[in-house]
Amino acid sequence: MKTKNVLKQESVVIEDVREVNYPEKKFKAGALSATIWLNKVVKDRETKEYRTISIERCYLDKNNNWQSTNYLRVNDLPKARLVLEKAYEFLVLNVQNLELKV
C-alpha cells in the first residue's frame, strides 16, 4: 500500500510517495521488543531508504487481553537496553555493510 502526497509550490510539483513499511528485524527480551523498520520514500522520482526503531512492552490488562505500550517501568530498563543494543548491533554490522557494497 502506498500513500501519496502532492504539493504544489510556485508551479513546482513535489511528489512524496511513502510505501507502507514493514518490520525488517525484531529483538525480544521477555515482554519488551525493539523493532527495526525499513522506510522508503520517493521524492522527485528518487527512492530513499531510512530506518527507524520502535520499542514496545506487551502486557495483560485487567480483562486478560494482550495490550502494548511504549511506556516503560524502571524494571523494564535493563531489557530495553539489551534489545536496543541488539538493534544497534544489527544496524551497524549488517545494514552498513550492505550499504557499503552498493
Rosetta constraint file for C-alpha pairs under 8 A:
AtomPair CA 1 CA 19 HARMONIC 6.01 0.50
AtomPair CA 1 CA 20 HARMONIC 5.58 0.50
AtomPair CA 2 CA 17 HARMONIC 6.66 0.50
AtomPair CA 2 CA 18 HARMONIC 5.66 0.50
AtomPair CA 2 CA 19 HARMONIC 4.34 0.50
AtomPair CA 2 CA 20 HARMONIC 5.92 0.50
AtomPair CA 3 CA 17 HARMONIC 5.81 0.50
AtomPair CA 3 CA 18 HARMONIC 5.34 0.50
AtomPair CA 3 CA 19 HARMONIC 6.35 0.50
AtomPair CA 3 CA 20 HARMONIC 7.66 0.50
AtomPair CA 4 CA 15 HARMONIC 7.38 0.50
AtomPair CA 4 CA 16 HARMONIC 5.99 0.50
AtomPair CA 4 CA 17 HARMONIC 4.52 0.50
AtomPair CA 4 CA 18 HARMONIC 6.43 0.50
AtomPair CA 5 CA 15 HARMONIC 6.19 0.50
AtomPair CA 5 CA 16 HARMONIC 5.30 0.50
AtomPair CA 5 CA 17 HARMONIC 6.38 0.50
AtomPair CA 6 CA 13 HARMONIC 6.75 0.50
AtomPair CA 6 CA 14 HARMONIC 5.88 0.50
AtomPair CA 6 CA 15 HARMONIC 4.81 0.50
AtomPair CA 6 CA 16 HARMONIC 6.32 0.50
AtomPair CA 7 CA 13 HARMONIC 5.79 0.50
AtomPair CA 7 CA 14 HARMONIC 5.31 0.50
AtomPair CA 7 CA 15 HARMONIC 6.65 0.50
AtomPair CA 8 CA 12 HARMONIC 5.65 0.50
AtomPair CA 8 CA 13 HARMONIC 4.74 0.50
AtomPair CA 8 CA 14 HARMONIC 6.48 0.50
AtomPair CA 9 CA 13 HARMONIC 6.50 0.50
AtomPair CA 9 CA 14 HARMONIC 7.82 0.50
AtomPair CA 14 CA 43 HARMONIC 7.02 0.50
AtomPair CA 14 CA 44 HARMONIC 6.21 0.50
AtomPair CA 15 CA 42 HARMONIC 7.40 0.50
AtomPair CA 15 CA 43 HARMONIC 5.64 0.50
AtomPair CA 15 CA 44 HARMONIC 5.92 0.50
AtomPair CA 15 CA 45 HARMONIC 7.67 0.50
AtomPair CA 16 CA 41 HARMONIC 6.74 0.50
AtomPair CA 16 CA 42 HARMONIC 5.57 0.50
AtomPair CA 16 CA 43 HARMONIC 4.87 0.50
AtomPair CA 16 CA 44 HARMONIC 7.37 0.50
AtomPair CA 17 CA 41 HARMONIC 5.71 0.50
AtomPair CA 17 CA 42 HARMONIC 4.98 0.50
AtomPair CA 17 CA 43 HARMONIC 6.77 0.50
AtomPair CA 18 CA 39 HARMONIC 7.92 0.50
AtomPair CA 18 CA 40 HARMONIC 6.14 0.50
AtomPair CA 18 CA 41 HARMONIC 4.74 0.50
AtomPair CA 18 CA 42 HARMONIC 6.49 0.50
AtomPair CA 19 CA 39 HARMONIC 7.43 0.50
AtomPair CA 19 CA 40 HARMONIC 6.08 0.50
AtomPair CA 19 CA 41 HARMONIC 6.79 0.50
AtomPair CA 20 CA 39 HARMONIC 7.70 0.50
AtomPair CA 21 CA 37 HARMONIC 6.58 0.50
AtomPair CA 21 CA 38 HARMONIC 6.04 0.50
AtomPair CA 21 CA 39 HARMONIC 5.36 0.50
AtomPair CA 21 CA 40 HARMONIC 7.27 0.50
AtomPair CA 22 CA 37 HARMONIC 6.04 0.50
AtomPair CA 22 CA 38 HARMONIC 6.56 0.50
AtomPair CA 22 CA 39 HARMONIC 7.89 0.50
AtomPair CA 23 CA 35 HARMONIC 6.39 0.50
AtomPair CA 23 CA 36 HARMONIC 5.83 0.50
AtomPair CA 23 CA 37 HARMONIC 4.64 0.50
AtomPair CA 23 CA 38 HARMONIC 6.61 0.50
AtomPair CA 24 CA 35 HARMONIC 7.49 0.50
AtomPair CA 24 CA 36 HARMONIC 5.52 0.50
AtomPair CA 24 CA 37 HARMONIC 5.38 0.50
AtomPair CA 24 CA 38 HARMONIC 5.93 0.50
AtomPair CA 25 CA 35 HARMONIC 5.86 0.50
AtomPair CA 25 CA 36 HARMONIC 5.24 0.50
AtomPair CA 25 CA 37 HARMONIC 7.31 0.50
AtomPair CA 26 CA 33 HARMONIC 6.73 0.50
AtomPair CA 26 CA 34 HARMONIC 5.78 0.50
AtomPair CA 26 CA 35 HARMONIC 4.35 0.50
AtomPair CA 26 CA 36 HARMONIC 6.26 0.50
AtomPair CA 26 CA 87 HARMONIC 7.83 0.50
AtomPair CA 27 CA 33 HARMONIC 5.42 0.50
AtomPair CA 27 CA 34 HARMONIC 5.27 0.50
AtomPair CA 27 CA 35 HARMONIC 6.39 0.50
AtomPair CA 27 CA 83 HARMONIC 5.62 0.50
AtomPair CA 27 CA 86 HARMONIC 6.93 0.50
AtomPair CA 27 CA 87 HARMONIC 6.83 0.50
AtomPair CA 28 CA 32 HARMONIC 5.72 0.50
AtomPair CA 28 CA 33 HARMONIC 4.27 0.50
AtomPair CA 28 CA 34 HARMONIC 6.61 0.50
AtomPair CA 28 CA 83 HARMONIC 6.31 0.50
AtomPair CA 29 CA 33 HARMONIC 6.32 0.50
AtomPair CA 29 CA 79 HARMONIC 6.04 0.50
AtomPair CA 29 CA 82 HARMONIC 7.70 0.50
AtomPair CA 29 CA 83 HARMONIC 6.67 0.50
AtomPair CA 30 CA 79 HARMONIC 7.81 0.50
AtomPair CA 31 CA 57 HARMONIC 5.43 0.50
AtomPair CA 31 CA 58 HARMONIC 5.16 0.50
AtomPair CA 31 CA 59 HARMONIC 6.97 0.50
AtomPair CA 32 CA 55 HARMONIC 7.27 0.50
AtomPair CA 32 CA 56 HARMONIC 5.70 0.50
AtomPair CA 32 CA 57 HARMONIC 4.50 0.50
AtomPair CA 32 CA 58 HARMONIC 6.58 0.50
AtomPair CA 32 CA 76 HARMONIC 7.54 0.50
AtomPair CA 32 CA 79 HARMONIC 6.75 0.50
AtomPair CA 32 CA 80 HARMONIC 6.56 0.50
AtomPair CA 32 CA 83 HARMONIC 7.69 0.50
AtomPair CA 33 CA 55 HARMONIC 5.70 0.50
AtomPair CA 33 CA 56 HARMONIC 5.36 0.50
AtomPair CA 33 CA 57 HARMONIC 6.52 0.50
AtomPair CA 33 CA 80 HARMONIC 7.51 0.50
AtomPair CA 33 CA 83 HARMONIC 6.38 0.50
AtomPair CA 34 CA 53 HARMONIC 6.56 0.50
AtomPair CA 34 CA 54 HARMONIC 5.59 0.50
AtomPair CA 34 CA 55 HARMONIC 4.44 0.50
AtomPair CA 34 CA 56 HARMONIC 6.51 0.50
AtomPair CA 34 CA 80 HARMONIC 7.76 0.50
AtomPair CA 34 CA 83 HARMONIC 5.65 0.50
AtomPair CA 34 CA 84 HARMONIC 6.15 0.50
AtomPair CA 34 CA 87 HARMONIC 6.82 0.50
AtomPair CA 35 CA 53 HARMONIC 5.48 0.50
AtomPair CA 35 CA 54 HARMONIC 5.29 0.50
AtomPair CA 35 CA 55 HARMONIC 6.45 0.50
AtomPair CA 35 CA 87 HARMONIC 7.52 0.50
AtomPair CA 36 CA 51 HARMONIC 6.62 0.50
AtomPair CA 36 CA 52 HARMONIC 5.82 0.50
AtomPair CA 36 CA 53 HARMONIC 4.62 0.50
AtomPair CA 36 CA 54 HARMONIC 6.75 0.50
AtomPair CA 36 CA 87 HARMONIC 6.94 0.50
AtomPair CA 37 CA 51 HARMONIC 5.41 0.50
AtomPair CA 37 CA 52 HARMONIC 5.23 0.50
AtomPair CA 37 CA 53 HARMONIC 6.13 0.50
AtomPair CA 37 CA 54 HARMONIC 7.86 0.50
AtomPair CA 38 CA 49 HARMONIC 6.88 0.50
AtomPair CA 38 CA 50 HARMONIC 6.12 0.50
AtomPair CA 38 CA 51 HARMONIC 4.75 0.50
AtomPair CA 38 CA 52 HARMONIC 6.87 0.50
AtomPair CA 39 CA 49 HARMONIC 5.53 0.50
AtomPair CA 39 CA 50 HARMONIC 5.29 0.50
AtomPair CA 39 CA 51 HARMONIC 5.75 0.50
AtomPair CA 39 CA 52 HARMONIC 7.51 0.50
AtomPair CA 40 CA 47 HARMONIC 6.62 0.50
AtomPair CA 40 CA 48 HARMONIC 5.64 0.50
AtomPair CA 40 CA 49 HARMONIC 4.49 0.50
AtomPair CA 40 CA 50 HARMONIC 6.56 0.50
AtomPair CA 41 CA 47 HARMONIC 5.62 0.50
AtomPair CA 41 CA 48 HARMONIC 5.36 0.50
AtomPair CA 41 CA 49 HARMONIC 6.45 0.50
AtomPair CA 42 CA 46 HARMONIC 5.27 0.50
AtomPair CA 42 CA 47 HARMONIC 4.28 0.50
AtomPair CA 42 CA 48 HARMONIC 6.25 0.50
AtomPair CA 43 CA 47 HARMONIC 6.52 0.50
AtomPair CA 43 CA 48 HARMONIC 7.76 0.50
AtomPair CA 53 CA 87 HARMONIC 7.87 0.50
AtomPair CA 55 CA 70 HARMONIC 6.19 0.50
AtomPair CA 55 CA 80 HARMONIC 7.68 0.50
AtomPair CA 56 CA 68 HARMONIC 6.42 0.50
AtomPair CA 56 CA 69 HARMONIC 5.63 0.50
AtomPair CA 56 CA 70 HARMONIC 4.86 0.50
AtomPair CA 56 CA 71 HARMONIC 7.67 0.50
AtomPair CA 57 CA 68 HARMONIC 5.47 0.50
AtomPair CA 57 CA 69 HARMONIC 5.34 0.50
AtomPair CA 57 CA 70 HARMONIC 6.18 0.50
AtomPair CA 57 CA 71 HARMONIC 7.31 0.50
AtomPair CA 57 CA 72 HARMONIC 6.98 0.50
AtomPair CA 58 CA 66 HARMONIC 6.77 0.50
AtomPair CA 58 CA 67 HARMONIC 5.65 0.50
AtomPair CA 58 CA 68 HARMONIC 4.28 0.50
AtomPair CA 58 CA 69 HARMONIC 6.51 0.50
AtomPair CA 59 CA 66 HARMONIC 5.67 0.50
AtomPair CA 59 CA 67 HARMONIC 5.45 0.50
AtomPair CA 59 CA 68 HARMONIC 6.18 0.50
AtomPair CA 60 CA 64 HARMONIC 5.27 0.50
AtomPair CA 60 CA 65 HARMONIC 5.32 0.50
AtomPair CA 60 CA 66 HARMONIC 4.61 0.50
AtomPair CA 60 CA 67 HARMONIC 6.08 0.50
AtomPair CA 61 CA 65 HARMONIC 5.47 0.50
AtomPair CA 61 CA 66 HARMONIC 6.39 0.50
AtomPair CA 61 CA 67 HARMONIC 6.61 0.50
AtomPair CA 72 CA 76 HARMONIC 5.84 0.50
AtomPair CA 72 CA 77 HARMONIC 7.15 0.50
AtomPair CA 73 CA 77 HARMONIC 6.98 0.50
AtomPair CA 76 CA 80 HARMONIC 6.07 0.50
AtomPair CA 77 CA 81 HARMONIC 6.04 0.50
AtomPair CA 78 CA 82 HARMONIC 6.35 0.50
AtomPair CA 79 CA 83 HARMONIC 6.26 0.50
AtomPair CA 80 CA 84 HARMONIC 6.04 0.50
AtomPair CA 81 CA 85 HARMONIC 6.03 0.50
AtomPair CA 82 CA 86 HARMONIC 6.28 0.50
AtomPair CA 83 CA 87 HARMONIC 6.17 0.50
AtomPair CA 84 CA 88 HARMONIC 6.10 0.50
AtomPair CA 85 CA 89 HARMONIC 6.02 0.50
AtomPair CA 86 CA 90 HARMONIC 6.14 0.50
AtomPair CA 87 CA 91 HARMONIC 6.26 0.50
AtomPair CA 88 CA 92 HARMONIC 6.10 0.50
AtomPair CA 89 CA 93 HARMONIC 5.89 0.50
AtomPair CA 90 CA 94 HARMONIC 5.49 0.50
AtomPair CA 90 CA 95 HARMONIC 7.03 0.50
AtomPair CA 91 CA 95 HARMONIC 4.91 0.50
AtomPair CA 91 CA 96 HARMONIC 6.51 0.50
AtomPair CA 92 CA 96 HARMONIC 5.49 0.50
AtomPair CA 92 CA 97 HARMONIC 7.61 0.50
AtomPair CA 93 CA 97 HARMONIC 6.29 0.50
AtomPair CA 94 CA 98 HARMONIC 6.30 0.50
AtomPair CA 95 CA 99 HARMONIC 6.26 0.50
AtomPair CA 96 CA 100 HARMONIC 6.19 0.50
AtomPair CA 97 CA 101 HARMONIC 6.51 0.50
AtomPair CA 98 CA 102 HARMONIC 6.77 0.50
